[in-house]
Amino acid sequence: MIMRIPVAPIGEEYSYDFQFAIFTKQNENIAIFLDTYLYEPAMSPVLLNDCIYLSIEDLRRIYAPYLEIKTQEDNIVITYTHPLKNKKSIVLSSKDVTIIENLVYINVLKVMSNAFDKESKQFETLDILAIDAIKSIKETFPSMMKLKYYTDRLHSKTLGYQNYSIWMDEANRIIPYRMYIPFSYHPDTPNKTIVCFHGGDANPDYMFVHTNDAIARYAEKYGYVLLSICSYRKFTFFGASKVPVGKCLIPATNPNPCNLTHDEQVWCKIAEKSVLLQIEDAKKRYALDENQMYALGNSGGCLGIFQQVQHIPEPYFKAVVCSGGMPTVTFLDTDNLKSKNTAFLLLIASEDEFDGQYTYHEGYPYLKESGVKVDYKIVGGGSHLLGWTNALDIIFDYFERPYSKLAY
């Protein structure tokens, strides 16, 4: 059996679709959030007569990949093409454009609401602009309390949940990632970190939502930074959709054992590269300990971890916990895994409908006999989606204690 990337519904190709852009205004400083994710613009936005002017490059990025901006003679043409909407183009007039330090800026709320029917609303301390919102601004933000998240950021909230994003040229897309920073965090000392890999059709909220935030409580208890990354496009599995599932062996001469289309191969490569990009961006913001960096993943995230351990630079991922069923392990370069010296704990949910017991009967023994550092733990009654959520004690205990001394 081989794996192909399932065709996602039109308009839902990406792991995360942004709904709103929120611009907070404090004196002359403007911060931009895409939903709850901080967006750091390529060029600083400007406040003129209480109106926000955004560079056309940042406008393109926020609405990417559906917005195209071209210069034709002396005109700027903006074309918006969304799979669920009619294609529309406008030519910016001189009154819409302001030149600041030789860069083109536009009145972002005015242009997008007037020309492309994007809902917008201005408040005293912030403005809201729809990107591809399903609900209205009023439904989403019925009171100022619903906007407190953004005003908290104006008052330097640095611990707890922190949501960021990074632009990736190859993806033509802004990729969001989410962090939890425990109150024991020390900026001058490297902090132990767990990188979380979500399931195939999910996003960075996955680990938090499915545990009802219990994973954050464990991170707080044990002093871990959590970094929940995003696979850019649905079902790319952080690059692991390039490998087959089932009992088969990849011939060394076959670079495309799954018979993926060209586009699918490109998506997988981008998803694979995005992992290190997100980790390196998080390292610029917080002191993460490379020598105490671990990984946790379920389902597609389990596949992604094995893919990443084989390719990501050392010394990342000293130990990992994987769950949600395994593909055939014969595609793995076990010599490579041994050289990385990564320790694996395989959580096996007894009711995993994606053949989780293959891991018990064949996957674990194969890796063990190949010399890979691997243990397993059974989660009785656990399902494919949620089995791992019942094993947080086991997961954090595994990262806390010397893995070689665990008696699983």
C-alpha positions as a printed Julia matrix, in Angstrom:
408×3 Matrix{Float64}:
   0.0    0.0     0.0
   1.27   3.5    -0.77
   0.4    6.93    0.54
  -0.83   9.86   -1.5
  -1.63  13.31   -0.16
  -5.46  13.42    0.09
  -7.07  16.18   -1.91
  -8.19  18.82    0.57
 -11.51  20.65    0.01
 -11.16  23.78   -2.1
 -10.16  26.7     0.07
  -8.8   24.41    2.81
  -5.46  23.37    1.33
  -3.41  24.87    4.13
  -2.89  23.79    7.7
  -3.99  27.22    8.86
  -6.17  29.77    7.07
  -6.0   33.25    8.6
  -9.35  34.94    9.2
  -8.52  38.45   10.43
  -5.65  40.91   10.57
  -5.64  42.93   13.79
  -3.57  46.12   13.91
  -2.87  47.41   17.42
  -2.02  51.1    17.72
   0.04  52.5    20.57
   1.32  56.02   19.93
   3.15  55.64   16.59
   3.82  51.93   17.07
   1.72  49.39   15.17
   1.75  45.66   15.85
   0.06  43.23   13.46
  -1.62  39.96   14.4
  -3.07  37.41   12.01
  -5.77  35.98   14.24
  -3.67  35.42   17.38
  -0.33  35.07   15.57
   2.11  37.96   15.59
   3.12  39.02   12.1
   6.34  40.96   11.72
   6.1   43.06    8.57
   8.79  43.32    5.93
   8.43  47.11    6.11
   7.19  48.99    9.16
   3.56  50.15    8.85
   2.85  53.84    9.25
   0.03  55.72   10.99
  -1.15  58.8     9.05
  -4.21  60.75   10.21
  -5.23  57.75   12.33
  -5.19  55.51    9.22
  -2.86  52.57    8.86
  -0.67  52.52    5.78
   0.85  49.19    4.9
   3.51  48.4     2.31
   2.14  46.61   -0.73
   4.6   43.77   -0.13
   3.13  43.16    3.33
  -0.38  43.36    1.92
   0.58  40.66   -0.6
   2.02  38.43    2.12
  -0.99  38.73    4.43
  -3.37  37.64    1.66
  -0.95  35.19    0.01
  -1.16  33.13   -2.06
  -4.36  34.64   -3.4
  -3.19  38.23   -3.88
  -0.94  39.28   -6.74
   0.49  42.78   -7.11
   2.06  43.97  -10.36
   3.34  47.27  -11.66
   2.11  48.16  -15.14
   3.69  51.33  -16.49
   2.93  53.88  -13.75
   0.07  51.91  -12.25
  -0.14  49.29   -9.52
  -2.57  46.47  -10.27
  -3.85  44.25   -7.46
  -5.53  40.97   -8.39
  -7.32  38.8    -5.86
  -7.97  35.19   -6.89
  -9.52  32.89   -4.32
 -10.82  29.41   -5.25
 -14.18  30.19   -3.63
 -14.57  33.73   -4.97
 -14.67  35.54   -8.28
 -11.38  36.87   -9.55
 -11.14  40.64   -9.23
  -8.53  43.24  -10.17
  -8.18  46.93   -9.33
  -5.82  49.67  -10.4
  -4.73  51.79   -7.45
  -5.36  55.49   -7.82
  -2.88  58.12   -6.68
  -5.07  58.94   -3.67
  -4.68  55.35   -2.44
  -0.9   55.38   -2.64
   1.65  57.09   -0.42
   5.4   56.98   -1.07
   7.46  56.71    2.1
  11.24  56.42    1.79
  10.81  55.32   -1.84
   8.43  52.5    -0.85
   4.78  52.21   -1.87
   2.27  52.22    0.97
  -1.53  52.04    0.85
  -4.4   52.83    3.2
  -4.95  49.13    3.87
  -8.45  49.2     5.41
  -9.79  51.57    2.79
  -8.4   49.72   -0.22
  -9.35  46.22    0.89
 -12.82  47.11    2.14
 -13.76  49.35   -0.79
 -12.16  47.43   -3.63
 -12.43  43.83   -2.47
 -15.4   43.96   -0.07
 -13.29  42.96    2.91
 -15.01  43.85    6.18
 -13.13  46.25    8.43
 -13.68  48.12   11.66
 -11.75  50.78   13.55
 -11.44  51.06   17.31
  -9.53  53.53   19.44
  -6.57  51.24   20.06
  -6.83  48.78   17.17
  -8.23  48.14   13.71
  -9.58  44.86   12.34
  -9.51  43.78    8.7
 -10.98  40.56    7.31
  -8.62  38.3     5.37
 -10.79  35.34    4.38
 -13.12  35.37    7.36
 -16.05  32.98    7.6
 -17.7   34.9    10.44
 -18.26  38.64   10.68
 -16.16  40.91   12.9
 -19.13  41.37   15.24
 -19.64  37.61   15.6
 -15.96  36.97   16.19
 -15.32  39.93   18.5
 -18.7   40.63   20.18
 -17.13  42.69   22.97
 -13.9   44.42   23.89
 -13.14  41.52   26.23
 -12.64  39.38   23.12
  -9.91  41.83   22.12
  -8.1   41.69   25.45
  -5.58  39.21   24.01
  -4.22  42.03   21.84
  -4.25  44.71   24.52
  -2.33  42.28   26.76
   0.36  42.21   24.11
   0.57  45.99   24.38
   1.47  45.49   28.03
   4.39  43.14   27.38
   2.94  39.68   27.98
   6.07  37.56   27.58
   5.18  34.28   29.33
   2.46  31.69   28.82
   1.12  31.34   25.28
   3.04  33.15   22.58
   1.94  32.89   18.95
   4.25  33.85   16.1
   4.5   33.52   12.34
   7.2   33.55    9.72
   7.16  34.29    6.01
   8.54  31.51    3.8
   9.39  32.49    0.23
   9.26  28.95   -1.13
   5.8   28.43    0.32
   4.54  31.87   -0.75
   2.83  31.72    2.58
   2.95  32.94    6.16
   3.48  29.94    8.43
   2.23  30.22   12.03
   3.69  28.49   15.06
   2.71  28.5    18.7
   4.76  28.43   21.91
   4.19  28.02   25.62
   6.74  29.75   27.84
   6.72  28.55   31.48
   7.1   31.05   34.28
  10.36  29.35   35.22
  11.85  30.54   31.91
  15.25  32.22   32.17
  16.33  34.31   29.16
  19.99  34.04   30.09
  19.95  30.25   30.41
  19.17  27.7    27.67
  15.77  26.14   28.39
  14.73  22.56   27.7
  12.24  22.42   24.83
   9.69  20.05   23.3
   8.92  20.54   19.6
   5.35  19.39   18.9
   4.38  17.9    15.5
   0.65  17.99   14.74
  -1.43  15.38   12.9
  -1.99  15.29    9.16
  -4.92  17.68    8.7
  -4.31  19.84   11.77
  -2.29  22.92   12.76
  -0.25  24.35   15.69
  -3.32  24.36   17.98
  -3.46  20.54   17.83
  -1.45  19.64   20.93
  -3.17  22.22   23.1
  -6.75  21.67   21.96
  -6.7   17.87   22.19
  -5.32  17.96   25.75
  -7.62  20.79   26.86
  -4.38  22.71   27.58
  -3.13  20.0    29.94
   0.12  19.83   28.0
   0.78  23.45   29.0
   0.18  22.59   32.64
   2.74  19.79   32.37
   5.19  22.14   30.65
   4.72  24.56   33.53
   5.2   21.82   36.12
   8.41  20.49   34.57
   9.77  23.77   33.19
   9.62  23.05   29.45
   9.24  25.48   26.59
   6.73  24.08   24.07
   7.16  24.86   20.39
   4.18  23.72   18.32
   5.08  23.94   14.65
   3.04  23.88   11.43
   3.38  21.66    8.37
   2.41  24.46    5.95
   0.03  22.38    3.83
  -2.43  19.7     4.94
  -1.31  16.08    4.78
   2.3   16.88    3.91
   3.33  15.38    7.27
   6.37  17.65    7.61
   7.78  16.08    4.44
   6.93  12.48    5.29
   4.25  11.99    2.62
   7.17  11.05    0.42
   7.36   7.66    2.13
   5.06   4.62    1.72
   2.94   2.89    4.31
   2.34  -0.82    4.53
   4.77  -3.71    4.37
   7.14  -2.81    1.57
  10.72  -1.82    0.95
  11.75   1.28   -0.97
  14.22   0.47   -3.75
  17.2    2.76   -3.42
  16.81   3.65   -7.08
  13.22   4.92   -6.71
  13.18   8.59   -5.66
   9.36   8.72   -5.7
   8.02   5.47   -4.21
   4.57   6.95   -3.58
   4.12   8.16   -7.15
   3.37  11.67   -5.93
   2.6   14.32   -8.49
   5.15  17.06   -9.08
   3.1   19.52   -7.0
   2.79  17.03   -4.14
   6.54  16.48   -4.11
   7.14  20.22   -4.0
   4.67  20.65   -1.12
   6.4   17.91    0.87
   9.83  19.41    0.35
   8.58  22.82    1.48
   6.91  21.29    4.54
  10.13  19.47    5.4
  12.24  22.63    5.1
   9.75  24.68    7.1
  10.49  22.72   10.29
  14.04  23.97   10.73
  12.94  27.45    9.65
  10.39  27.59   12.48
  12.82  26.2    15.05
  15.51  28.71   14.11
  12.99  31.57   14.26
  11.87  30.48   17.74
  15.52  30.35   18.85
  15.89  34.03   17.92
  13.07  34.89   20.31
  13.77  32.57   23.25
  16.77  30.79   24.73
  16.19  27.18   23.7
  18.61  24.47   24.76
  19.76  22.51   21.69
  21.13  19.81   23.98
  17.76  19.36   25.67
  15.49  19.59   22.64
  12.93  16.83   22.29
  10.05  16.05   19.92
   6.47  14.85   20.36
   4.19  13.88   17.5
   1.02  11.95   16.75
  -0.21  10.39   13.51
   1.2   12.5    10.65
   3.38  14.15   13.28
   4.85  10.72   14.12
   5.78  10.24   10.46
   7.17  13.76   10.38
   9.42  13.16   13.38
  11.04  10.12   11.79
  11.51  12.13    8.59
  13.08  15.02   10.49
  15.37  12.96   12.72
  16.97  11.57    9.57
  17.58  15.03    8.07
  17.65  17.73   10.74
  21.08  18.86   12.01
  22.5   17.53   15.23
  22.21  18.0    18.18
  18.42  18.37   17.85
  15.97  15.79   19.17
  17.89  13.84   21.76
  14.7   11.93   22.54
  11.28  11.74   20.89
   7.85  10.3    21.64
   5.77   9.1    18.68
   2.22   7.8    18.61
  -0.73   7.24   16.33
   0.45   4.25   14.35
   3.56   3.78   12.25
   4.22   3.4     8.55
   6.4    0.51    7.55
   9.75   1.09    9.19
  11.63  -0.42    6.27
  11.82   2.98    4.59
  13.92   4.3     7.49
  17.66   4.61    7.26
  18.4    2.77   10.5
  22.14   3.4    10.21
  21.36   7.12   10.06
  19.06   6.86   13.08
  21.72   5.03   15.06
  24.29   7.69   14.18
  21.97  10.43   15.43
  21.7    8.53   18.73
  18.12   9.7    19.2
  16.07   7.73   21.74
  12.52   6.82   20.66
   9.51   6.0    22.81
   6.65   4.52   20.77
   3.22   5.01   22.35
   0.93   2.24   21.1
  -2.79   2.91   21.55
  -4.63  -0.4    21.78
  -7.61   0.91   19.76
  -5.68   2.78   17.08
  -7.64   2.15   13.89
  -4.58   3.0    11.78
  -2.94  -0.32   12.59
  -1.19   0.86   15.71
  -0.47  -2.76   16.61
   1.8   -3.05   13.59
   4.18  -0.97   15.7
   4.03  -3.55   18.49
   4.33  -6.66   16.34
   6.75  -5.49   13.64
   7.85  -1.86   13.87
   9.34  -1.9    17.34
  11.15  -5.26   16.92
  12.61  -4.17   13.57
  14.01  -0.93   15.01
  15.28  -2.69   18.13
  17.06  -5.38   16.12
  18.57  -2.68   13.89
  20.26  -1.1    16.9
  18.03   1.98   17.2
  17.45   3.21   20.76
  13.76   2.43   21.08
  11.22   1.56   23.79
   7.44   1.29   23.73
   4.48   1.83   26.04
   0.92   0.57   25.59
  -1.97   3.03   26.1
  -4.92   0.79   26.92
  -8.18   1.91   25.31
  -6.43   4.75   23.52
  -7.65   5.84   20.09
  -5.61   6.96   17.1
  -6.4   10.62   17.7
  -6.38  10.81   21.49
  -4.4    7.87   22.85
  -1.32  10.02   23.48
  -3.35  12.57   25.47
  -3.85   9.93   28.18
  -0.11   9.42   28.51
   1.24  12.88   29.39
   2.73  11.49   32.61
   4.64   8.91   30.6
   5.73  11.46   27.98
   7.17  14.0    30.41
   8.67  11.27   32.58
  10.48   9.97   29.51
  12.02  13.35   28.78
  12.86  13.97   32.43
  14.65  10.71   33.24
  17.66   9.1    31.54
  15.97   7.3    28.65
  18.47   4.43   28.74
  17.32   3.51   32.27
  13.61   3.36   31.47
  12.17  -0.13   31.89
   9.45  -0.09   29.25
